[in-house]
Amino acid sequence: MRWNSLFDDLEAQFSAERALASESEIAERAKVELAGIEVGDRLRGAVGAAIKVLLVDGIVLRGELGHVGSEWLVLTEGARQWLIPLASVISYQGLGRLSLKPLTRTRQSLGIASALRALSRDRAELVIHLTVRTGDGHKLRGVIDRVGRDYFDLAAVLNGEARRVGNVAEVVTVPFGSIAAICSDGGLGLQGGGY
């Protein structure tokens, strides 16, 4: 009878140690898995959700997360759409816990240059918000003329004028690292899923 109690006690201790080891292994695996999740994965998991974004230039944007590239996201705020480089974001609110890996390698490789080339083809008038204040403020207005590897040329046009040779006031070259966000003018230019 005493031995039954002793063996029951040993069995309970062994079972408790096994459960503790299993819990420890599960916790360690969860940490390893979490360490592999990137902010882009979290953003893809939040597509369609209303989020809040704080940018390096102090702008706070709220809107529906529409698209996510490898280096950028598109946020829809009423009639406007914002192309935002991930590098210019200080914080996000409203992402939730879901994370999704890119569906295809092509989608994963779409960098900021790809998105800017699409906007250049569209010829829409844009407002470029810069990461630092210049003499004219944080904004440039115009049409993207050309996109290089790490910069783009913006043809500054008079407000409401179409981009024609005679209407270009100046051409400004903007390095990608200077972009805080790019805003469509009233919702033009960033629509669709062609990025």
C-alpha positions as CSV (number, residue, x, y, z in Angstrom):
1,M,0.0,0.0,0.0
2,R,2.8,2.4,0.8
3,W,4.5,1.5,-2.4
4,N,1.4,2.4,-4.4
5,S,1.4,5.8,-2.9
6,L,5.2,6.2,-3.6
7,F,4.8,5.2,-7.2
8,D,1.7,7.4,-7.6
9,D,3.8,10.3,-6.3
10,L,6.7,9.5,-8.6
11,E,4.3,9.3,-11.6
12,A,2.8,12.6,-10.7
13,Q,6.2,14.3,-10.4
14,F,7.3,12.8,-13.7
15,S,4.0,14.0,-15.4
16,A,4.5,17.5,-13.9
17,E,8.1,17.7,-15.2
18,R,7.0,16.5,-18.6
19,A,4.2,19.2,-18.7
20,L,6.6,21.9,-17.6
21,A,9.2,20.9,-20.3
22,S,6.4,20.8,-22.9
23,E,5.2,24.3,-21.8
24,S,8.8,25.6,-21.9
25,E,9.3,24.2,-25.4
26,I,6.0,25.7,-26.6
27,A,7.0,29.1,-25.1
28,E,10.5,28.9,-26.8
29,R,9.0,28.0,-30.1
30,A,6.5,30.9,-29.9
31,K,9.4,33.3,-29.2
32,V,11.4,32.0,-32.1
33,E,8.4,32.3,-34.4
34,L,7.6,35.8,-33.2
35,A,11.2,36.9,-33.8
36,G,10.7,36.0,-37.5
37,I,7.7,38.3,-38.0
38,E,8.4,41.6,-39.7
39,V,6.4,44.8,-39.6
40,G,5.4,44.2,-43.2
41,D,3.9,40.8,-42.2
42,R,1.8,42.6,-39.5
43,L,0.8,45.3,-42.1
44,R,-0.3,42.6,-44.6
45,G,-2.4,41.0,-41.8
46,A,-4.1,44.4,-41.2
47,V,-5.0,45.2,-44.9
48,G,-8.6,46.6,-44.9
49,A,-8.4,47.7,-41.3
50,A,-8.5,51.3,-40.0
51,I,-5.1,52.2,-38.6
52,K,-3.3,55.3,-37.3
53,V,0.2,56.1,-38.5
54,L,2.7,58.6,-37.0
55,L,5.3,59.9,-39.5
56,V,8.8,61.3,-38.9
57,D,7.7,64.8,-39.8
58,G,5.0,64.8,-37.1
59,I,2.0,64.1,-39.4
60,V,-0.6,61.7,-38.0
61,L,-2.7,59.9,-40.6
62,R,-5.8,57.8,-40.0
63,G,-7.3,55.7,-42.7
64,E,-7.9,52.2,-44.2
65,L,-4.8,50.2,-45.0
66,G,-5.1,49.3,-48.7
67,H,-1.8,47.9,-50.1
68,V,1.5,46.9,-48.7
69,G,4.8,46.6,-50.6
70,S,8.2,45.6,-49.4
71,E,9.1,49.2,-48.5
72,W,5.8,51.1,-48.5
73,L,2.1,51.1,-47.7
74,V,-1.0,52.8,-49.1
75,L,-3.4,54.4,-46.7
76,T,-6.8,55.7,-47.8
77,E,-8.1,58.7,-45.9
78,G,-11.4,59.8,-47.4
79,A,-10.8,61.0,-51.0
80,R,-7.1,61.1,-50.5
81,Q,-4.6,58.3,-50.7
82,W,-1.1,58.3,-49.1
83,L,1.9,56.3,-50.3
84,I,4.1,56.0,-47.2
85,P,7.6,54.6,-47.0
86,L,7.9,52.2,-44.1
87,A,11.1,53.9,-43.1
88,S,9.3,57.2,-42.5
89,V,6.8,55.7,-39.9
90,I,7.5,56.2,-36.2
91,S,4.6,54.1,-35.0
92,Y,1.4,52.3,-36.0
93,Q,-1.9,51.8,-34.1
94,G,-4.6,49.3,-34.9
95,L,-2.6,46.6,-36.6
96,G,-3.9,43.7,-34.6
97,R,-2.0,40.4,-34.0
98,L,-2.5,38.7,-37.4
99,S,0.6,38.5,-39.6
100,L,0.8,37.3,-43.2
101,K,3.8,36.5,-45.3
102,P,3.8,37.9,-48.9
103,L,1.8,35.7,-51.3
104,T,4.4,35.9,-54.1
105,R,8.0,36.8,-54.5
106,T,7.0,39.4,-57.0
107,R,4.9,41.2,-54.5
108,Q,7.6,41.0,-51.9
109,S,10.1,42.7,-54.3
110,L,8.0,45.7,-55.1
111,G,10.0,48.5,-53.5
112,I,9.3,52.2,-53.3
113,A,10.8,52.7,-56.8
114,S,8.2,50.4,-58.3
115,A,5.4,52.4,-56.6
116,L,6.9,55.7,-57.7
117,R,7.2,54.5,-61.3
118,A,3.5,53.6,-61.3
119,L,2.7,57.1,-60.1
120,S,5.0,58.6,-62.8
121,R,3.1,56.7,-65.5
122,D,-0.2,58.0,-64.1
123,R,1.0,61.6,-64.4
124,A,-1.2,62.6,-61.5
125,E,-0.5,65.8,-59.5
126,L,0.9,64.8,-56.1
127,V,1.9,66.5,-52.8
128,I,5.3,65.2,-51.5
129,H,5.7,65.6,-47.8
130,L,9.4,65.7,-46.8
131,T,11.0,64.3,-43.7
132,V,12.7,67.7,-42.9
133,R,11.5,71.3,-43.2
134,T,12.8,73.3,-46.1
135,G,12.5,77.0,-46.8
136,D,9.1,76.3,-48.4
137,G,7.9,74.0,-45.6
138,H,7.5,70.3,-45.7
139,K,5.7,70.0,-49.0
140,L,6.4,69.9,-52.8
141,R,3.7,69.8,-55.4
142,G,4.0,68.4,-58.8
143,V,4.1,65.4,-61.2
144,I,6.8,62.7,-61.0
145,D,8.8,62.9,-64.3
146,R,11.4,60.2,-63.8
147,V,12.4,57.7,-61.2
148,G,16.0,56.5,-60.6
149,R,17.4,53.9,-58.3
150,D,17.2,56.1,-55.2
151,Y,15.6,59.4,-56.3
152,F,12.9,60.8,-58.4
153,D,12.5,64.1,-60.4
154,L,9.4,66.1,-59.6
155,A,8.1,68.6,-62.1
156,A,6.6,71.5,-60.1
157,V,3.5,72.8,-61.9
158,L,1.1,75.5,-61.0
159,N,-1.8,74.3,-59.0
160,G,-4.4,72.7,-61.3
161,E,-2.2,72.9,-64.4
162,A,-1.5,69.8,-66.5
163,R,2.1,68.7,-66.8
164,R,3.3,70.2,-70.1
165,V,6.7,71.6,-71.0
166,G,5.5,75.2,-70.8
167,N,3.8,74.7,-67.4
168,V,6.8,73.4,-65.5
169,A,8.1,76.0,-63.0
170,E,11.1,73.9,-61.9
171,V,12.3,70.3,-61.6
172,V,13.2,69.1,-58.1
173,T,15.3,65.9,-57.5
174,V,14.1,64.2,-54.3
175,P,16.1,61.3,-52.7
176,F,13.9,58.4,-51.5
177,G,15.2,58.9,-48.0
178,S,13.6,62.4,-47.9
179,I,10.1,61.2,-48.4
180,A,7.8,61.2,-45.4
181,A,4.7,60.5,-47.5
182,I,3.1,61.2,-50.9
183,C,-0.4,62.3,-51.1
184,S,-2.7,62.1,-54.1
185,D,-4.5,65.3,-54.8
186,G,-8.2,64.4,-54.0
187,G,-7.8,60.7,-54.4
188,L,-6.2,60.6,-57.9
189,G,-3.1,58.6,-58.7
190,L,-2.9,55.9,-56.1
191,Q,-5.9,53.8,-57.0
192,G,-6.0,50.2,-58.0
193,G,-3.7,47.3,-57.2
194,G,-1.2,47.8,-60.0
195,Y,1.8,48.3,-57.8
